[in-house]
Amino acid sequence: MIVSLNASINVVLAVTPTPDPNFDPNTVTPGVIGFVVFFLIAAATVLLCLDVVRRIRRTTYRAEIKERLQAEQAERDGDEGASNDKPE
């Protein structure tokens, strides 16, 4: 077990390259491709948010209309029942 662990560590250390001494991590930029990818992700997020808001609004309006129709139907049913109960 320990021999296998040591062998694995040796393989990882042997494969890991040493960094270039002239490499400056402060000069690394994503470039044009990174900007385009980031912009597309941001645009997709905005479009998805707008779509969700539209769907929520549509669902809310449908629920309000359904409540109004049910209230009107109950009012009509109540009026018809009251007019049938009156003696003539």
C-alpha positions in Angstrom: 0.0 0.0 0.0 2.7 2.5 1.0 4.9 1.4 -2.0 2.0 2.0 -4.3 1.3 5.5 -2.7 5.0 6.4 -3.1 5.0 5.2 -6.7 1.9 7.4 -7.4 3.5 10.5 -5.8 6.7 9.9 -7.8 4.7 9.7 -11.1 2.8 12.9 -10.3 5.9 14.8 -9.4 7.7 13.5 -12.5 4.9 14.5 -14.8 4.4 18.0 -13.3 6.4 20.5 -15.3 8.4 23.3 -13.7 7.1 26.7 -14.5 9.0 28.9 -16.9 11.1 31.5 -15.0 10.1 34.1 -17.6 6.4 33.5 -17.2 4.5 36.5 -15.6 1.0 35.5 -14.4 0.0 39.1 -14.4 0.2 39.3 -18.1 -2.1 36.4 -18.8 -5.5 37.5 -20.4 -8.4 35.5 -21.7 -8.2 37.3 -25.1 -10.9 37.9 -27.6 -12.2 34.3 -27.4 -12.6 34.7 -23.6 -14.5 38.0 -24.0 -16.8 36.5 -26.7 -17.6 33.4 -24.5 -18.2 35.6 -21.4 -20.5 37.9 -23.5 -22.5 35.0 -24.9 -23.0 33.6 -21.4 -24.1 37.0 -20.1 -26.5 37.5 -23.0 -28.0 34.0 -22.5 -28.5 34.7 -18.8 -30.3 38.0 -19.6 -32.5 36.4 -22.2 -33.4 33.5 -19.8 -34.2 36.0 -17.0 -36.5 37.9 -19.4 -38.2 34.7 -20.5 -38.8 33.6 -16.9 -40.3 37.0 -16.0 -42.6 36.8 -19.0 -43.8 33.3 -18.1 -44.4 34.3 -14.5 -46.3 37.4 -15.5 -48.4 35.3 -18.0 -49.2 32.7 -15.3 -50.2 35.5 -12.8 -52.5 37.1 -15.4 -54.1 33.8 -16.2 -54.8 33.1 -12.6 -56.4 36.6 -12.1 -58.6 36.1 -15.2 -59.6 32.6 -14.0 -60.6 34.1 -10.6 -62.6 36.8 -12.3 -64.5 34.3 -14.5 -65.3 32.1 -11.5 -66.5 35.1 -9.5 -68.8 36.2 -12.4 -70.1 32.7 -12.8 -70.8 32.5 -9.1 -72.6 35.8 -9.3 -74.7 34.7 -12.2 -75.5 31.4 -10.5 -76.5 33.3 -7.4 -78.7 35.8 -9.3 -80.5 32.9 -11.2 -81.1 31.1 -7.9 -82.5 34.2 -6.3 -84.8 35.0 -9.2 -86.2 31.4 -9.1 -86.9 31.6 -5.4 -89.1 34.7 -5.6 -92.9 34.0 -5.6 -94.7 35.7 -8.5 
